[in-house]
Amino acid sequence: MSDKEKAGKAAAGAALAGVPAEPGAPKADAILSATGVRRAFGGLVAVDVEHVEIQRGTITALIGPNGAGKTTFFNLLTGFDRPSRGSWDFDGRRADRMRSFQVARAGMVRTFQLTKALTRMSVLDNMLIGAADQVGERMWAGLVPRLWRGQEAANRERALVLLERFKLIDKREHYAGELSGGQRKLLEMARALMLEPKMIMLDEPMAGVNPALKQSLLEHIKDLREDGMTVLFVEHDMDMVHEIADWVAVMAAGQLITEGTPDQISADQRVIDAYLGAHHDAAQH
Ligand SMILES: Nc1ncnc2c1ncn2[C@@H]1O[C@H](COP(=O)(O)OP(=O)(O)OP(=O)(O)O)[C@@H](O)[C@H]1O
């Protein structure tokens, strides 16, 4: 472990010391604080979170069985979906009425899986529209030539620095579709960083990544914290959660059922039941 990583982990641990392992636990310095967030699709309540706070400068994992509402909750917080009710503050500003691009501008940025349209663009073009796609990828894809002309040199410079950091610089003129699964994940993260976020939200950053690249991705995620960012990520792989998360929030059937350190969560009977319950249900279908 590098000195920088040790310092980052220790600072995150100190910030969370004494926070009770219970849903909605207050944090000393919450960058995000959400209350009464509910999203129903017809009769199905996908998200019903009473209260949650995310401590600034930490890596928080959001876990829960399939269909727990994790992705829907991400979509709500980042303005890509609208709640049935609820409110939240991000970095001291009311954010629940913001549109997705306003949320991104305020500093809360999520990664997106590379869609078909993006895989047909070069890696560098993907970076240059990295900021823009938070307002709707399809709309912006058509504007790339104009962006190219109008772009500031600073954007290009930043893109190249990030591609270097994520070891994708040699691929900059390649189609994104030519990248391996792991390299795509790196590109998704690098694109989100074009916006210089304060908080980055990663949806299953390890899905489809081979073991060789997993370690490198983990290091990149820790670096985000060491650079002062707050990280919230959805993940199913508990080994990974143990390795990098300072804190874990658990959702089941739309609700936040508990929070705590990775060790506390692994030992929590409610968490074990939630996962076993989900498997049990699946087995019955
Ligand atoms: N647009 C939608 N219309 C109707 N139902 C939806 C919609 N989006 C999500 N749902 C439902 O809401 C519930 C929560 O889904 P969500 O994708 O948020 O769960 P998740 O925890 O991210 O699951 P996974 O781990 O499988 O990705 C599911 O029952 C899902 O079928």
The ligand as an SDF file (V2000), in Angstrom:
LIG
                    3D

 31 33  0  0  0  0  0  0  0  0999 V2000
  -38.1890    2.0040  -16.1330 N   0  0  0  0  0  0  0  0  0  0  0  0
  -38.7080    1.0560  -15.3540 C   0  0  0  0  0  0  0  0  0  0  0  0
  -39.9790    0.6530  -15.4900 N   0  0  0  0  0  0  0  0  0  0  0  0
  -40.5290   -0.2890  -14.6980 C   0  0  0  0  0  0  0  0  0  0  0  0
  -39.8520   -0.9190  -13.7290 N   0  0  0  0  0  0  0  0  0  0  0  0
  -38.5760   -0.5780  -13.5240 C   0  0  0  0  0  0  0  0  0  0  0  0
  -37.9270    0.4180  -14.3190 C   0  0  0  0  0  0  0  0  0  0  0  0
  -36.6480    0.5460  -13.8950 N   0  0  0  0  0  0  0  0  0  0  0  0
  -36.5160   -0.3280  -12.8820 C   0  0  0  0  0  0  0  0  0  0  0  0
  -37.6600   -1.0140  -12.6550 N   0  0  0  0  0  0  0  0  0  0  0  0
  -37.8800   -2.0120  -11.6130 C   0  0  0  0  0  0  0  0  0  0  0  0
  -37.4610   -1.4590  -10.3800 O   0  0  0  0  0  0  0  0  0  0  0  0
  -36.8350   -2.4510   -9.5720 C   0  0  0  0  0  0  0  0  0  0  0  0
  -35.4470   -1.9670   -9.1870 C   0  0  0  0  0  0  0  0  0  0  0  0
  -34.6030   -2.0570  -10.3210 O   0  0  0  0  0  0  0  0  0  0  0  0
  -33.0900   -1.5850  -10.3320 P   0  0  0  0  0  0  0  0  0  0  0  0
  -32.5680   -1.8290  -11.7130 O   0  0  0  0  0  0  0  0  0  0  0  0
  -32.9880   -0.2180   -9.7910 O   0  0  0  0  0  0  0  0  0  0  0  0
  -32.4330   -2.6050   -9.3210 O   0  0  0  0  0  0  0  0  0  0  0  0
  -30.8940   -2.8990   -9.0730 P   0  0  0  0  0  0  0  0  0  0  0  0
  -30.7250   -2.9970   -7.6080 O   0  0  0  0  0  0  0  0  0  0  0  0
  -30.0670   -1.9180   -9.7910 O   0  0  0  0  0  0  0  0  0  0  0  0
  -30.7510   -4.3340   -9.7160 O   0  0  0  0  0  0  0  0  0  0  0  0
  -29.4720   -5.0360  -10.4450 P   0  0  0  0  0  0  0  0  0  0  0  0
  -28.5110   -5.3500   -9.3430 O   0  0  0  0  0  0  0  0  0  0  0  0
  -30.0930   -6.2600  -11.0240 O   0  0  0  0  0  0  0  0  0  0  0  0
  -28.9720   -4.0680  -11.4580 O   0  0  0  0  0  0  0  0  0  0  0  0
  -36.8650   -3.7320  -10.3580 C   0  0  0  0  0  0  0  0  0  0  0  0
  -37.9640   -4.4970   -9.9420 O   0  0  0  0  0  0  0  0  0  0  0  0
  -37.0400   -3.2700  -11.7870 C   0  0  0  0  0  0  0  0  0  0  0  0
  -37.6870   -4.2450  -12.5610 O   0  0  0  0  0  0  0  0  0  0  0  0
  1  2  1  0
  2  3  1  0
  2  7  2  0
  3  4  2  0
  4  5  1  0
  5  6  2  0
  6  7  1  0
  6 10  1  0
  7  8  1  0
  8  9  2  0
  9 10  1  0
 10 11  1  0
 11 12  1  0
 11 30  1  0
 12 13  1  0
 13 14  1  0
 13 28  1  0
 14 15  1  0
 15 16  1  0
 16 17  2  0
 16 18  1  0
 16 19  1  0
 19 20  1  0
 20 21  2  0
 20 22  1  0
 20 23  1  0
 23 24  1  0
 24 25  2  0
 24 26  1  0
 24 27  1  0
 28 29  1  0
 28 30  1  0
 30 31  1  0
M  END
$$$$
